[in-house]
């Protein structure tokens, strides 16, 4: 008893298969998409551009790059002179001021905003040297981000950055 005519049972097989396929796709798409990194993760590694025009003399701007704070400091002439006049060979982590800034842009200091002792975020315009002070353990940094006092073993690190113009930098 073979018949070429479709039966009710054939329709049920086809309908069940179609519903099963749609259900499998409906489950698979979110499962696969959840494995992709989100937009914030993708953007976290990308370089950022920072506009320096609104940063006043003596002001510290805090930006985030790769999930870490970056301090962008517009140093005053007094702060630059004090940083340059230090006997840098006697510091715990010796570095001249000129090695911590870009030539021709000495007023701009760009450093990572984590204390090199335990990763705390130091406070700007604080401490005996007018730079940064880490209230957690007492490390003090000068206006060039160099360690001057306390348990921090090294200076505030400098991220990779370049000046795009006199008022714009690219970090990363």
TORPA-4810 file (N, C-alpha, C, O; in nm, 3 decimals):
<nodes>
NODE_1_0.080_-0.116_0.000_0.000_0.000_0.000_0.086_0.124_0.000_0.095_0.194_0.100_X
NODE_2_0.143_0.148_-0.103_0.223_0.268_-0.114_0.145_0.371_-0.193_0.084_0.341_-0.296_X
NODE_3_0.150_0.490_-0.143_0.075_0.593_-0.212_0.165_0.713_-0.232_0.246_0.746_-0.146_X
NODE_4_0.151_0.777_-0.344_0.231_0.895_-0.375_0.170_1.020_-0.314_0.234_1.125_-0.312_X
NODE_5_0.052_1.009_-0.267_-0.016_1.123_-0.206_0.039_1.147_-0.065_0.057_1.052_0.011_X
NODE_6_0.066_1.275_-0.028_0.109_1.301_0.108_-0.004_1.272_0.208_-0.122_1.297_0.184_X
NODE_7_0.039_1.219_0.317_-0.059_1.185_0.420_-0.049_1.284_0.535_0.039_1.370_0.541_X
NODE_8_-0.141_1.268_0.624_-0.141_1.355_0.742_-0.015_1.330_0.824_0.039_1.423_0.883_X
NODE_9_0.031_1.209_0.830_0.152_1.174_0.905_0.275_1.244_0.843_0.360_1.292_0.918_X
NODE_10_0.286_1.250_0.710_0.396_1.321_0.644_0.399_1.468_0.684_0.505_1.524_0.713_X
NODE_11_0.280_1.531_0.686_0.273_1.670_0.728_0.323_1.689_0.871_0.394_1.785_0.900_X
NODE_12_0.287_1.597_0.960_0.330_1.608_1.099_0.482_1.591_1.112_0.544_1.659_1.193_X
NODE_13_0.541_1.502_1.034_0.687_1.486_1.034_0.756_1.613_0.987_0.853_1.658_1.049_X
NODE_14_0.708_1.671_0.880_0.769_1.794_0.826_0.751_1.910_0.925_0.846_1.985_0.949_X
NODE_15_0.633_1.925_0.980_0.607_2.034_1.076_0.692_2.017_1.201_0.747_2.115_1.252_X
NODE_16_0.704_1.896_1.252_0.785_1.871_1.371_0.933_1.899_1.343_1.002_1.959_1.426_X
NODE_17_0.981_1.857_1.226_1.121_1.885_1.188_1.148_2.034_1.175_1.253_2.082_1.219_X
NODE_18_1.053_2.109_1.116_1.071_2.254_1.100_1.073_2.325_1.235_1.157_2.411_1.258_X
NODE_19_0.983_2.289_1.324_0.979_2.349_1.458_1.107_2.315_1.534_1.161_2.400_1.605_X
NODE_20_1.155_2.192_1.520_1.280_2.151_1.586_1.399_2.230_1.534_1.486_2.268_1.612_X
NODE_21_1.406_2.255_1.403_1.516_2.331_1.343_1.514_2.476_1.391_1.617_2.532_1.427_X
NODE_22_1.394_2.535_1.391_1.382_2.674_1.440_1.421_2.681_1.587_1.489_2.775_1.628_X
NODE_23_1.380_2.586_1.666_1.416_2.582_1.808_1.566_2.567_1.828_1.623_2.632_1.916_X
NODE_24_1.630_2.483_1.748_1.775_2.464_1.759_1.848_2.593_1.725_1.945_2.628_1.793_X
NODE_25_1.805_2.665_1.623_1.867_2.792_1.586_1.843_2.896_1.695_1.933_2.973_1.730_X
NODE_26_1.722_2.897_1.750_1.689_2.994_1.856_1.775_2.972_1.980_1.803_3.068_2.052_X
NODE_27_1.816_2.852_2.007_1.902_2.823_2.121_2.049_2.846_2.085_2.125_2.895_2.168_X
NODE_28_2.089_2.812_1.964_2.230_2.819_1.924_2.279_2.963_1.909_2.392_2.993_1.947_X
NODE_29_2.199_3.053_1.854_2.243_3.191_1.829_2.284_3.262_1.958_2.394_3.315_1.963_X
NODE_30_2.201_3.266_2.062_2.245_3.332_2.185_2.364_3.261_2.250_2.450_3.326_2.310_X
NODE_31_2.368_3.129_2.239_2.479_3.055_2.297_2.611_3.094_2.231_2.712_3.113_2.299_X
NODE_32_2.611_3.107_2.101_2.733_3.146_2.028_2.765_3.293_2.053_2.882_3.328_2.072_X
NODE_33_2.663_3.381_2.053_2.687_3.524_2.074_2.742_3.554_2.212_2.820_3.649_2.227_X
NODE_34_2.705_3.480_2.313_2.755_3.508_2.448_2.903_3.478_2.460_2.968_3.524_2.554_X
NODE_35_2.959_3.404_2.367_3.102_3.375_2.369_3.186_3.487_2.309_3.307_3.491_2.330_X
NODE_36_3.124_3.578_2.235_3.196_3.690_2.175_3.223_3.797_2.282_3.140_3.816_2.372_X
NODE_37_3.339_3.868_2.273_3.364_3.976_2.370_3.268_4.091_2.346_3.228_4.118_2.233_X
NODE_38_3.231_4.160_2.456_3.141_4.274_2.440_3.217_4.396_2.389_3.340_4.396_2.384_X
NODE_39_3.144_4.499_2.352_3.204_4.619_2.293_3.301_4.687_2.388_3.403_4.740_2.344_X
NODE_40_3.273_4.687_2.518_3.362_4.752_2.614_3.496_4.680_2.621_3.601_4.743_2.637_X
NODE_41_3.493_4.548_2.609_3.617_4.471_2.612_3.700_4.498_2.487_3.822_4.513_2.495_X
NODE_42_3.636_4.505_2.374_3.707_4.534_2.250_3.767_4.674_2.255_3.882_4.695_2.215_X
NODE_43_3.689_4.770_2.303_3.736_4.909_2.309_3.844_4.930_2.414_3.921_5.025_2.405_X
NODE_44_3.850_4.842_2.514_3.945_4.860_2.624_4.090_4.855_2.578_4.175_4.919_2.639_X
NODE_45_4.119_4.783_2.475_4.256_4.773_2.428_4.292_4.875_2.322_4.408_4.887_2.284_X
NODE_46_4.193_4.947_2.273_4.216_5.043_2.166_4.281_5.170_2.221_4.257_5.207_2.335_X
NODE_47_4.362_5.236_2.139_4.418_5.364_2.182_4.307_5.467_2.203_4.201_5.460_2.139_X
NODE_48_4.332_5.562_2.291_4.234_5.669_2.314_4.300_5.802_2.281_4.422_5.817_2.292_X
NODE_49_4.219_5.898_2.242_4.267_6.033_2.217_4.212_6.123_2.328_4.095_6.114_2.366_X
NODE_50_4.299_6.209_2.378_4.262_6.299_2.487_4.283_6.442_2.441_4.390_6.478_2.393_X
NODE_51_4.178_6.524_2.455_4.185_6.665_2.421_4.242_6.740_2.541_4.185_6.736_2.650_X
NODE_52_4.354_6.808_2.520_4.422_6.879_2.628_4.378_7.024_2.642_4.412_7.090_2.741_X
NODE_53_4.302_7.075_2.546_4.264_7.216_2.546_4.192_7.260_2.674_4.224_7.367_2.725_X
NODE_54_4.097_7.182_2.728_4.028_7.232_2.847_4.104_7.215_2.979_4.053_7.257_3.083_X
NODE_55_4.222_7.155_2.977_4.297_7.131_3.101_4.376_7.257_3.137_4.466_7.298_3.064_X
NODE_56_4.341_7.317_3.249_4.405_7.442_3.293_4.542_7.416_3.353_4.574_7.302_3.389_X
NODE_57_4.624_7.520_3.365_4.755_7.508_3.428_4.740_7.454_3.570_4.658_7.504_3.648_X
NODE_58_4.819_7.354_3.603_4.816_7.295_3.736_4.709_7.189_3.756_4.706_7.124_3.860_X
NODE_59_4.623_7.170_3.659_4.513_7.074_3.672_4.558_6.933_3.633_4.645_6.916_3.547_X
NODE_60_4.497_6.833_3.697_4.524_6.692_3.666_4.395_6.631_3.611_4.291_6.635_3.677_X
NODE_61_4.404_6.576_3.492_4.291_6.509_3.430_4.311_6.359_3.445_4.420_6.308_3.420_X
NODE_62_4.205_6.287_3.486_4.215_6.143_3.499_4.132_6.079_3.389_4.012_6.105_3.377_X
NODE_63_4.196_5.995_3.306_4.128_5.919_3.202_4.157_5.771_3.225_4.248_5.736_3.301_X
NODE_64_4.080_5.685_3.160_4.102_5.542_3.174_4.139_5.482_3.040_4.076_5.511_2.938_X
NODE_65_4.242_5.398_3.040_4.286_5.326_2.921_4.318_5.184_2.964_4.398_5.162_3.055_X
NODE_66_4.257_5.087_2.897_4.273_4.946_2.931_4.235_4.918_3.076_4.295_4.832_3.141_X
NODE_67_4.138_4.992_3.126_4.090_4.971_3.262_4.180_5.028_3.369_4.156_5.005_3.488_X
NODE_68_4.282_5.102_3.332_4.373_5.161_3.430_4.363_5.313_3.424_4.344_5.371_3.317_X
NODE_69_4.377_5.378_3.540_4.373_5.524_3.540_4.503_5.583_3.486_4.612_5.534_3.514_X
NODE_70_4.488_5.688_3.409_4.602_5.764_3.356_4.586_5.907_3.404_4.480_5.967_3.388_X
NODE_71_4.693_5.962_3.464_4.693_6.102_3.505_4.758_6.186_3.395_4.870_6.158_3.353_X
NODE_72_4.687_6.289_3.350_4.740_6.385_3.254_4.751_6.517_3.330_4.650_6.578_3.364_X
NODE_73_4.874_6.559_3.357_4.896_6.677_3.441_4.953_6.791_3.357_5.054_6.775_3.289_X
NODE_74_4.887_6.906_3.364_4.934_7.028_3.300_5.015_7.103_3.406_4.960_7.176_3.487_X
NODE_75_5.146_7.082_3.402_5.233_7.138_3.507_5.254_7.288_3.487_5.265_7.337_3.375_X
NODE_76_5.260_7.359_3.599_5.289_7.501_3.595_5.440_7.521_3.577_5.518_7.427_3.592_X
NODE_77_5.479_7.643_3.545_5.622_7.673_3.530_5.697_7.643_3.660_5.810_7.594_3.658_X
NODE_78_5.635_7.674_3.774_5.698_7.648_3.904_5.718_7.498_3.924_5.824_7.456_3.970_X
NODE_79_5.617_7.418_3.891_5.628_7.272_3.906_5.737_7.214_3.815_5.811_7.124_3.854_X
NODE_80_5.746_7.266_3.694_5.849_7.219_3.601_5.987_7.253_3.655_6.076_7.169_3.654_X
NODE_81_6.004_7.377_3.702_6.135_7.420_3.755_6.174_7.336_3.876_6.289_7.293_3.886_X
NODE_82_6.080_7.311_3.967_6.109_7.229_4.085_6.149_7.087_4.044_6.241_7.030_4.103_X
NODE_83_6.082_7.031_3.947_6.112_6.895_3.901_6.249_6.888_3.834_6.320_6.789_3.848_X
NODE_84_6.285_6.993_3.761_6.414_6.994_3.692_6.530_7.022_3.786_6.642_6.979_3.759_X
NODE_85_6.506_7.094_3.895_6.613_7.131_3.988_6.648_7.022_4.089_6.743_7.038_4.166_X
NODE_86_6.575_6.913_4.089_6.601_6.804_4.184_6.729_6.730_4.144_6.755_6.707_4.025_X
NODE_87_6.810_6.693_4.245_6.927_6.609_4.220_6.874_6.466_4.197_6.863_6.387_4.291_X
NODE_88_6.842_6.434_4.072_6.771_6.310_4.042_6.855_6.185_4.066_6.799_6.076_4.082_X
NODE_89_6.989_6.197_4.067_7.073_6.080_4.092_7.056_6.026_4.234_7.083_5.909_4.260_X
NODE_90_7.010_6.111_4.326_6.995_6.069_4.465_6.856_6.011_4.496_6.830_5.971_4.609_X
NODE_91_6.769_6.007_4.398_6.633_5.956_4.419_6.632_5.803_4.427_6.721_5.738_4.372_X
NODE_92_6.531_5.745_4.493_6.522_5.598_4.503_6.516_5.529_4.366_6.573_5.421_4.349_X
NODE_93_6.448_5.590_4.269_6.442_5.539_4.132_6.487_5.654_4.041_6.403_5.729_3.990_X
NODE_94_6.620_5.668_4.022_6.672_5.786_3.953_6.621_5.802_3.810_6.628_5.710_3.729_X
NODE_95_6.569_5.922_3.780_6.524_5.957_3.646_6.516_6.108_3.636_6.452_6.172_3.719_X
NODE_96_6.579_6.167_3.535_6.567_6.312_3.519_6.427_6.348_3.470_6.356_6.265_3.412_X
NODE_97_6.388_6.470_3.495_6.256_6.517_3.451_6.244_6.506_3.299_6.138_6.473_3.248_X
NODE_98_6.352_6.533_3.229_6.349_6.530_3.082_6.318_6.391_3.026_6.270_6.380_2.913_X
NODE_99_6.345_6.286_3.102_6.317_6.149_3.057_6.171_6.111_3.082_6.127_6.006_3.036_X
NODE_100_6.098_6.193_3.154_5.961_6.160_3.190_5.857_6.239_3.111_5.737_6.217_3.127_X
NODE_101_5.903_6.330_3.028_5.814_6.411_2.944_5.866_6.410_2.801_5.980_6.371_2.776_X
NODE_102_5.784_6.453_2.707_5.825_6.463_2.567_5.891_6.598_2.543_5.844_6.701_2.592_X
NODE_103_5.999_6.598_2.468_6.070_6.721_2.437_5.977_6.818_2.362_5.908_6.780_2.268_X
NODE_104_5.977_6.942_2.408_5.890_7.043_2.350_5.752_7.049_2.416_5.676_7.143_2.392_X
NODE_105_5.721_6.950_2.498_5.593_6.945_2.569_5.617_6.919_2.717_5.548_6.837_2.778_X
NODE_106_5.713_6.990_2.775_5.754_6.967_2.914_5.644_6.994_3.015_5.647_6.941_3.126_X
NODE_107_5.546_7.076_2.976_5.440_7.107_3.073_5.343_6.991_3.091_5.269_6.990_3.189_X
NODE_108_5.341_6.894_3.001_5.248_6.781_3.009_5.318_6.658_3.063_5.416_6.610_3.004_X
NODE_109_5.269_6.607_3.175_5.318_6.482_3.232_5.205_6.380_3.224_5.096_6.405_3.274_X
NODE_110_5.232_6.267_3.161_5.132_6.161_3.147_5.188_6.036_3.215_5.292_5.984_3.173_X
NODE_111_5.120_5.988_3.320_5.166_5.871_3.395_5.046_5.782_3.430_4.932_5.827_3.435_X
NODE_112_5.076_5.653_3.453_4.974_5.564_3.506_4.939_5.610_3.647_5.028_5.651_3.722_X
NODE_113_4.812_5.602_3.684_4.766_5.653_3.812_4.757_5.549_3.922_4.670_5.557_4.008_X
NODE_114_4.846_5.450_3.921_4.849_5.350_4.027_4.983_5.356_4.099_5.088_5.358_4.035_X
NODE_115_4.978_5.359_4.232_5.100_5.357_4.312_5.175_5.227_4.281_5.114_5.121_4.268_X
NODE_116_5.306_5.236_4.271_5.387_5.119_4.237_5.411_5.029_4.357_5.480_4.927_4.345_X
NODE_117_5.356_5.064_4.473_5.370_4.978_4.590_5.266_4.866_4.586_5.302_4.749_4.571_X
NODE_118_5.138_4.903_4.598_5.032_4.801_4.597_4.917_4.836_4.503_4.811_4.775_4.510_X
NODE_119_4.936_4.933_4.415_4.836_4.964_4.314_4.726_5.059_4.357_4.626_5.073_4.285_X
NODE_120_4.741_5.125_4.471_4.641_5.223_4.514_4.643_5.342_4.418_4.737_5.357_4.340_X
NODE_121_4.541_5.425_4.425_4.537_5.545_4.341_4.576_5.664_4.428_4.502_5.702_4.518_X
NODE_122_4.693_5.724_4.400_4.737_5.838_4.482_4.656_5.964_4.454_4.594_5.979_4.348_X
NODE_123_4.658_6.054_4.551_4.587_6.182_4.542_4.679_6.288_4.484_4.794_6.299_4.525_X
NODE_124_4.629_6.366_4.389_4.707_6.471_4.325_4.719_6.595_4.410_4.635_6.622_4.496_X
NODE_125_4.825_6.671_4.385_4.853_6.797_4.456_4.864_6.774_4.607_4.825_6.861_4.685_X
NODE_126_4.917_6.660_4.648_4.927_6.626_4.789_5.072_6.592_4.822_5.156_6.574_4.733_X
NODE_127_5.100_6.582_4.948_5.231_6.540_4.995_5.331_6.653_5.001_5.303_6.766_4.962_X
NODE_128_5.448_6.620_5.052_5.553_6.719_5.074_5.611_6.774_4.944_5.675_6.879_4.945_X
NODE_129_5.590_6.704_4.832_5.652_6.744_4.706_5.551_6.800_4.607_5.589_6.832_4.494_X
NODE_130_5.425_6.811_4.645_5.323_6.872_4.561_5.280_6.788_4.442_5.207_6.836_4.356_X
NODE_131_5.324_6.665_4.437_5.288_6.578_4.325_5.170_6.492_4.360_5.055_6.534_4.349_X
NODE_132_5.198_6.369_4.404_5.093_6.275_4.444_5.129_6.213_4.578_5.246_6.196_4.611_X
NODE_133_5.026_6.181_4.654_5.043_6.118_4.783_4.950_5.998_4.789_4.830_6.010_4.762_X
NODE_134_5.004_5.881_4.825_4.923_5.761_4.838_4.885_5.747_4.986_4.971_5.714_5.068_X
NODE_135_4.759_5.772_5.020_4.719_5.771_5.161_4.720_5.631_5.223_4.720_5.619_5.346_X
NODE_136_4.721_5.528_5.142_4.715_5.391_5.196_4.843_5.354_5.271_4.837_5.296_5.380_X
NODE_137_4.958_5.387_5.213_5.084_5.345_5.274_5.188_5.456_5.283_5.299_5.433_5.330_X
NODE_138_5.153_5.577_5.238_5.238_5.692_5.260_5.340_5.723_5.152_5.429_5.805_5.175_X
NODE_139_5.333_5.662_5.035_5.428_5.695_4.929_5.401_5.836_4.878_5.286_5.878_4.864_X
NODE_140_5.510_5.908_4.850_5.498_6.045_4.800_5.576_6.056_4.669_5.691_6.012_4.659_X
NODE_141_5.512_6.116_4.570_5.571_6.135_4.438_5.579_6.285_4.410_5.493_6.361_4.455_X
NODE_142_5.680_6.327_4.335_5.692_6.469_4.302_5.612_6.501_4.176_5.538_6.416_4.126_X
NODE_143_5.626_6.624_4.125_5.548_6.668_4.009_5.595_6.604_3.879_5.537_6.631_3.774_X
NODE_144_5.698_6.522_3.883_5.740_6.444_3.767_5.701_6.298_3.783_5.738_6.214_3.701_X
NODE_145_5.626_6.266_3.890_5.582_6.129_3.913_5.692_6.038_3.965_5.680_5.916_3.957_X
NODE_146_5.799_6.097_4.019_5.910_6.017_4.072_5.888_5.991_4.220_5.844_6.079_4.293_X
NODE_147_5.920_5.870_4.264_5.906_5.835_4.405_6.010_5.913_4.484_6.128_5.914_4.451_X
NODE_148_5.963_5.978_4.590_6.053_6.056_4.674_6.058_6.002_4.816_6.159_6.019_4.885_X
NODE_149_5.950_5.937_4.860_5.943_5.893_4.998_5.837_5.784_5.008_5.735_5.790_4.940_X
NODE_150_5.860_5.686_5.094_5.760_5.583_5.118_5.800_5.447_5.062_5.910_5.430_5.010_X
NODE_151_5.709_5.350_5.073_5.742_5.213_5.036_5.737_5.182_4.887_5.780_5.074_4.846_X
NODE_152_5.686_5.272_4.804_5.679_5.243_4.660_5.820_5.221_4.605_5.909_5.300_4.632_X
NODE_153_5.840_5.114_4.528_5.975_5.082_4.480_6.019_5.161_4.358_6.139_5.171_4.331_X
NODE_154_5.924_5.216_4.282_5.964_5.284_4.158_5.871_5.402_4.128_5.769_5.421_4.194_X
NODE_155_5.910_5.478_4.027_5.834_5.594_3.983_5.700_5.551_3.923_5.683_5.435_3.887_X
NODE_156_5.607_5.645_3.912_5.483_5.616_3.841_5.518_5.587_3.695_5.586_5.668_3.632_X
NODE_157_5.473_5.474_3.640_5.510_5.438_3.503_5.449_5.533_3.400_5.345_5.596_3.424_X
NODE_158_5.515_5.543_3.286_5.470_5.628_3.177_5.410_5.539_3.068_5.477_5.447_3.020_X
NODE_159_5.284_5.564_3.029_5.226_5.483_2.922_5.281_5.527_2.786_5.341_5.633_2.774_X
NODE_160_5.260_5.444_2.686_5.298_5.483_2.549_5.199_5.590_2.503_5.078_5.569_2.503_X
NODE_161_5.252_5.704_2.463_5.165_5.811_2.415_5.242_5.896_2.315_5.365_5.895_2.312_X
NODE_162_5.167_5.968_2.234_5.227_6.057_2.135_5.136_6.179_2.118_5.014_6.169_2.131_X
NODE_163_5.197_6.292_2.090_5.121_6.414_2.065_5.074_6.414_1.921_5.155_6.403_1.828_X
NODE_164_4.943_6.427_1.901_4.885_6.439_1.767_4.894_6.585_1.722_4.914_6.614_1.604_X
NODE_165_4.879_6.675_1.819_4.894_6.819_1.797_4.928_6.879_1.933_4.949_6.805_2.029_X
NODE_166_4.935_7.011_1.941_4.967_7.074_2.069_4.858_7.054_2.173_4.883_7.067_2.293_X
NODE_167_4.736_7.022_2.128_4.625_7.008_2.221_4.561_6.869_2.219_4.451_6.852_2.271_X
NODE_168_4.627_6.772_2.161_4.568_6.638_2.156_4.678_6.532_2.165_4.780_6.540_2.097_X
NODE_169_4.653_6.432_2.252_4.746_6.319_2.264_4.671_6.190_2.235_4.549_6.181_2.249_X
NODE_170_4.749_6.091_2.194_4.696_5.957_2.170_4.769_5.863_2.264_4.891_5.847_2.256_X
NODE_171_4.694_5.800_2.354_4.752_5.706_2.450_4.728_5.565_2.397_4.615_5.527_2.366_X
NODE_172_4.835_5.489_2.389_4.825_5.352_2.341_4.887_5.330_2.207_4.885_5.218_2.156_X
</nodes>
